[in-house]
Amino acid sequence: MTQDANTKLVKKLVLITIGMFGFGFALVPLYDVFCDITGLNGKTSTIAANAADAKLNTSRQIEVQFIARNHQGIPWQFSPKINKVDVHPGEIKQVDFFAHNLSSKNIVGQAVPSVSPGIAAGYFNKIECFCFFQQPLLAGDETLMPLKFYIDADIPDSIHTITLSYTLYDITDSLEKDESEQLFANLGK
C-alpha cells in the first residue's frame, strides 16, 4: 500500500513539475501580449508614426530626456547630441544620436528603445528612428542617427517627464554573411 501511494505521489509531482515548466515558457509570450495591450514595460512601437496624426497642445510642456548606452562588448561611442528637450504634446521634434565605431572591424548595431514611465510608451510616437533599422558602421567611421518624434496630445496630465533610453547591441555575428555584406555595400551608395 505504501509503495502504491509513493508511486502516485511521484507521478503527481512529475506532472506538476512539467506543468510548471510549461507555464514558465508560456509566460514570456503572455507577458508580451499584456505589454502590447496595456502599453506597460516601456516598449515603444516598432512602426513609424504618421506626422499628420500629431495634434498640437501648446497648453503644456513635457521634458523628454535621452539616454544611450552600449550593451557589453560593443566598441562604439554612442550618445545623444542633446540630453533633454522640452516639447509640447503634438509638436514634432528631431534629435540626433552620435555613433562612432572605435574598433578596427565593421560592426552592425541595433538600438533597442525603452520609455519611462512605462505608461508613456503608448503616447511616444516615432516618425523616424534609427532603431527601426540595423545600423552598419565601418571600422573607425562615425555617423549621426536621427530620431523624429512627437508625444500624443492625449498623454495623461500626471506625466511631466519622459525618459527615452536606447541600448545598442552588436548584432554583426547574428547576421548571415551575405546580409551583413549587403548592409556595408549599401553604405557606399
C-alpha positions as CSV (number, residue, x, y, z in Angstrom):
1,M,0.0,0.0,0.0
2,T,2.8,2.4,0.8
3,Q,4.6,1.6,-2.4
4,D,1.4,2.5,-4.4
5,A,1.0,5.7,-2.5
6,N,4.6,6.7,-3.2
7,T,4.2,5.9,-6.9
8,K,1.1,8.0,-7.2
9,L,2.8,10.9,-5.3
10,V,5.9,10.8,-7.6
11,K,3.6,10.8,-10.7
12,K,1.7,13.8,-9.4
13,L,4.9,15.6,-8.6
14,V,6.4,14.9,-12.0
15,L,3.2,16.2,-13.7
16,I,3.2,19.3,-11.5
17,T,6.8,19.9,-12.4
18,I,6.2,19.5,-16.1
19,G,3.1,21.8,-15.8
20,M,5.1,24.5,-14.0
21,F,7.9,24.3,-16.6
22,G,5.4,24.7,-19.4
23,F,3.7,27.6,-17.6
24,G,7.1,29.3,-17.3
25,F,7.6,29.1,-21.1
26,A,4.1,30.4,-21.7
27,L,4.7,33.4,-19.5
28,V,7.0,35.2,-22.0
29,P,4.6,35.4,-24.9
30,L,1.7,36.2,-22.5
31,Y,3.7,39.0,-20.9
32,D,4.5,40.4,-24.4
33,V,0.8,40.4,-25.3
34,F,-0.1,42.0,-21.9
35,C,2.5,44.8,-22.5
36,D,1.3,45.4,-26.1
37,I,-2.3,45.8,-24.8
38,T,-1.6,47.9,-21.8
39,G,1.5,49.8,-23.0
40,L,3.4,48.8,-19.9
41,N,7.1,47.9,-19.8
42,G,8.2,51.0,-21.7
43,K,8.1,49.3,-25.1
44,T,7.6,51.7,-28.0
45,S,6.1,50.9,-31.3
46,T,8.4,49.5,-34.0
47,I,6.3,51.1,-36.7
48,A,6.8,54.7,-37.9
49,A,4.0,57.0,-36.8
50,N,2.3,59.3,-39.2
51,A,3.3,63.0,-38.7
52,A,-0.2,64.1,-39.9
53,D,-1.7,62.4,-36.7
54,A,0.1,64.9,-34.4
55,K,-2.3,67.3,-32.7
56,L,-0.6,70.2,-31.1
57,N,-1.3,71.2,-27.5
58,T,0.6,74.3,-26.5
59,S,-1.1,74.5,-23.1
60,R,1.6,72.2,-21.6
61,Q,5.2,71.1,-22.0
62,I,6.9,67.8,-21.3
63,E,10.6,67.3,-20.8
64,V,12.0,64.4,-22.8
65,Q,15.3,63.1,-21.6
66,F,17.6,60.9,-23.7
67,I,20.0,58.2,-22.5
68,A,22.2,56.0,-24.7
69,R,24.2,53.0,-23.5
70,N,26.2,50.2,-25.1
71,H,25.4,46.6,-24.3
72,Q,28.6,45.0,-23.1
73,G,31.2,44.4,-25.7
74,I,30.2,46.8,-28.5
75,P,33.2,49.1,-29.1
76,W,31.1,52.2,-30.2
77,Q,30.9,55.6,-28.7
78,F,27.1,56.1,-28.7
79,S,25.4,59.2,-27.3
80,P,22.6,61.7,-27.8
81,K,23.7,65.1,-29.2
82,I,21.5,66.7,-26.5
83,N,20.4,65.2,-23.2
84,K,16.9,66.7,-23.0
85,V,14.4,68.7,-24.9
86,D,11.1,70.4,-23.9
87,V,8.3,69.6,-26.2
88,H,4.6,70.4,-26.4
89,P,2.3,67.4,-27.0
90,G,1.8,67.1,-30.7
91,E,5.0,69.1,-31.5
92,I,7.3,67.3,-33.9
93,K,10.9,67.3,-32.7
94,Q,14.1,65.8,-34.1
95,V,17.1,64.8,-32.0
96,D,20.3,63.2,-33.4
97,F,22.3,60.5,-31.8
98,F,26.1,60.2,-32.5
99,A,27.8,56.8,-33.1
100,H,31.5,56.2,-33.7
101,N,32.9,52.7,-34.4
102,L,36.0,52.7,-32.3
103,S,37.1,49.2,-33.4
104,S,39.1,48.0,-36.4
105,K,36.3,45.9,-37.8
106,N,33.0,46.7,-39.4
107,I,30.1,46.3,-37.0
108,V,26.3,46.2,-37.4
109,G,24.5,47.7,-34.4
110,Q,20.8,47.6,-33.4
111,A,19.4,50.1,-30.9
112,V,16.5,48.9,-28.6
113,P,14.4,51.7,-27.1
114,S,12.7,51.8,-23.7
115,V,10.5,54.6,-22.3
116,S,10.0,55.5,-18.7
117,P,7.5,55.8,-17.2
118,G,6.2,52.7,-19.0
119,I,2.7,54.2,-19.4
120,A,4.2,57.0,-21.5
121,A,5.4,54.5,-24.2
122,G,1.9,54.4,-25.7
123,Y,2.0,58.2,-26.2
124,F,5.5,58.4,-27.6
125,N,5.3,58.3,-31.4
126,K,8.4,57.9,-33.5
127,I,8.0,59.2,-37.1
128,E,11.6,58.3,-38.0
129,C,14.1,56.4,-35.8
130,F,17.4,54.7,-36.3
131,C,16.1,52.0,-34.0
132,F,13.8,50.8,-36.9
133,F,16.8,49.6,-38.8
134,Q,20.1,47.8,-38.4
135,Q,23.0,50.3,-38.3
136,P,26.1,49.3,-40.2
137,L,29.2,51.3,-39.4
138,L,32.6,50.7,-41.0
139,A,35.7,50.4,-38.8
140,G,36.6,53.9,-37.5
141,D,33.6,55.6,-39.1
142,E,31.1,57.8,-37.3
143,T,27.6,58.9,-38.1
144,L,24.6,60.9,-36.9
145,M,21.4,58.9,-36.5
146,P,18.1,60.8,-36.4
147,L,15.1,60.4,-34.2
148,K,12.0,62.3,-35.2
149,F,9.1,62.1,-32.7
150,Y,6.0,63.6,-31.2
151,I,4.1,63.0,-28.0
152,D,0.4,62.3,-28.3
153,A,-1.8,65.1,-27.1
154,D,-3.9,62.7,-25.0
155,I,-0.9,61.9,-22.7
156,P,-2.1,62.0,-19.0
157,D,-1.6,65.2,-17.2
158,S,0.3,63.4,-14.5
159,I,3.2,62.8,-16.9
160,H,5.7,65.8,-16.9
161,T,8.9,64.0,-17.8
162,I,9.6,61.1,-20.2
163,T,13.0,59.3,-20.4
164,L,13.8,57.6,-23.7
165,S,16.7,55.2,-23.3
166,Y,18.4,53.3,-26.1
167,T,20.6,50.2,-25.6
168,L,22.9,49.5,-28.5
169,Y,23.7,45.8,-29.3
170,D,26.3,44.4,-31.7
171,I,24.3,42.1,-34.0
172,T,27.1,41.5,-36.6
173,D,27.6,37.8,-35.7
174,S,23.9,37.1,-35.7
175,L,23.5,38.1,-39.4
176,E,24.1,35.9,-42.4
177,K,27.3,36.8,-44.1
178,D,25.6,37.9,-47.3
179,E,23.1,40.1,-45.3
180,S,26.0,41.8,-43.5
181,E,27.9,42.3,-46.7
182,Q,24.8,43.9,-48.3
183,L,24.4,46.3,-45.4
184,F,28.0,47.5,-45.8
185,A,27.8,47.6,-49.6
186,N,24.8,50.0,-49.3
187,L,26.9,52.4,-47.2
188,G,28.8,53.5,-50.3
189,K,25.7,54.3,-52.3
